[in-house]
Amino acid sequence: MEEIIFNDCIVKIDKKKTIELFKDLPKVSEKAHCGCEDCQLFANQILHASPQVLDYFKQLGVDPTKEAEVWRAIPNKDGFDTYNADYHFIGAIQGTDDLDWIQVEEASFGFANYNSDLPSPMIPSTFSQPIVELAVRITMPHMEM
């Protein structure tokens, strides 16, 4: 596993395995995942996020258009949409169970170890422990579909 330091904590990431798992998952905009209007808008808008935000996802092996539980928390306020999204990747935070929000341009990222032996409907069944939950809050310009 690759090690990255966030907020003075080591986060171990199995980027290769995460990328492989994401490859076969549907986009949030597809009916096989959800396909609701919020998910369709998000999948389109996230591709236009700043390069820094997209690079942040990339270093974790996470495809920002897939796997997430997405909801538009603040729709089209002053021409912007604010979303909350939860993702997962294969890895573990060392020395603590969660990390406070990390601001990257227009997004905030939070991390928490998934410490349950029980399956979660939010996590694809193909994912195996150790798993980190990635919470994202992002504000992007509103786009029409």
C-alpha positions in Angstrom: 0.0 0.0 0.0 1.1 3.5 -0.8 1.3 5.9 2.1 0.2 9.6 1.9 0.3 12.1 4.8 -2.9 14.1 5.4 -3.2 16.4 8.4 0.0 14.9 9.9 -1.5 11.4 9.7 -0.5 8.5 7.5 -3.2 7.2 5.2 -2.4 3.9 3.6 -4.0 3.5 0.2 -4.2 0.5 -2.1 -4.6 2.7 -5.2 -4.2 -0.1 -7.7 -7.0 -2.3 -6.1 -9.3 0.8 -5.7 -8.9 1.7 -9.4 -9.6 -1.9 -10.3 -12.8 -2.0 -8.2 -14.1 1.3 -9.5 -13.5 0.2 -13.2 -16.5 -2.1 -13.2 -18.9 0.1 -11.2 -21.6 2.2 -12.9 -21.5 6.0 -12.9 -23.8 7.6 -10.3 -25.7 9.0 -13.3 -26.6 5.6 -14.6 -29.8 3.8 -13.6 -27.7 0.8 -12.5 -26.5 3.0 -9.7 -29.2 5.7 -9.2 -29.7 7.9 -12.2 -31.7 10.6 -10.4 -31.5 14.2 -11.5 -29.1 15.1 -8.6 -26.7 12.3 -9.6 -26.9 13.1 -13.3 -26.0 16.8 -12.5 -23.2 15.8 -10.1 -21.6 13.3 -12.6 -21.5 16.1 -15.2 -20.4 18.9 -12.9 -17.7 17.0 -11.1 -15.8 16.5 -14.4 -15.5 20.3 -14.4 -14.1 20.7 -10.9 -10.7 22.3 -10.5 -7.6 20.3 -11.5 -6.6 20.3 -7.8 -9.8 18.6 -6.7 -9.7 16.1 -9.6 -6.0 15.3 -8.7 -7.0 14.7 -5.1 -9.5 12.0 -6.2 -6.9 10.6 -8.5 -4.3 10.2 -5.8 -6.8 8.1 -3.9 -7.7 5.9 -6.9 -11.3 7.2 -6.7 -13.3 7.9 -9.8 -15.5 10.9 -8.8 -18.3 9.9 -11.1 -18.8 6.4 -9.6 -19.6 4.6 -6.4 -20.7 7.6 -4.4 -23.9 8.3 -2.5 -24.6 11.8 -3.7 -27.2 14.4 -2.7 -27.5 18.1 -3.7 -27.5 19.8 -0.3 -28.0 23.3 -1.7 -29.5 23.5 -5.2 -28.7 26.4 -7.5 -28.0 29.1 -4.9 -26.7 32.2 -6.7 -25.7 30.0 -9.6 -24.0 27.3 -7.6 -24.9 23.8 -6.4 -23.4 22.3 -3.2 -23.2 18.5 -3.0 -22.4 16.0 -0.3 -21.0 12.7 -1.6 -19.6 9.6 0.2 -17.1 7.4 -1.5 -15.0 4.5 -0.3 -11.5 3.3 -1.1 -9.2 0.4 0.0 -6.9 1.7 2.7 -6.6 2.7 6.4 -5.9 5.7 8.4 -3.0 5.0 10.9 -3.2 6.2 14.5 -6.7 7.5 14.5 -10.1 6.5 13.1 -10.9 9.8 11.3 -9.4 13.0 9.9 -10.9 16.5 10.0 -11.9 18.2 6.9 -9.2 19.0 4.4 -9.9 22.0 2.1 -8.8 21.6 -1.5 -10.0 24.5 -3.7 -13.9 24.3 -3.9 -14.1 21.0 -2.0 -13.6 19.7 1.5 -12.6 16.1 2.1 -13.1 14.0 5.3 -11.8 10.5 6.0 -12.9 7.8 8.4 -11.9 4.2 8.8 -14.8 1.8 8.2 -14.6 -0.5 11.2 -17.6 -2.7 10.9 -17.8 -6.4 10.1 -21.4 -5.9 8.9 -22.0 -5.3 5.2 -23.1 -1.8 4.4 -25.5 -1.0 1.5 -23.4 2.0 0.8 -20.3 0.0 0.0 -20.1 -2.2 -3.1 -19.9 -5.9 -2.1 -16.7 -6.2 -4.2 -14.9 -4.0 -1.7 -12.9 -5.8 1.1 -11.4 -4.5 4.3 -9.6 -2.3 5.1 -11.9 0.4 3.8 -11.8 4.2 4.3 -15.0 6.3 3.9 -14.3 9.5 2.0 -16.8 12.3 2.6 -16.8 15.2 0.1 -18.6 18.5 0.2 -18.2 20.5 -3.0 -19.7 23.7 -4.4 -19.7 24.0 -8.2 -21.3 26.2 -10.8 -24.8 25.1 -11.7 -25.2 23.4 -15.1 -28.3 22.6 -16.9 -28.8 19.0 -18.1 
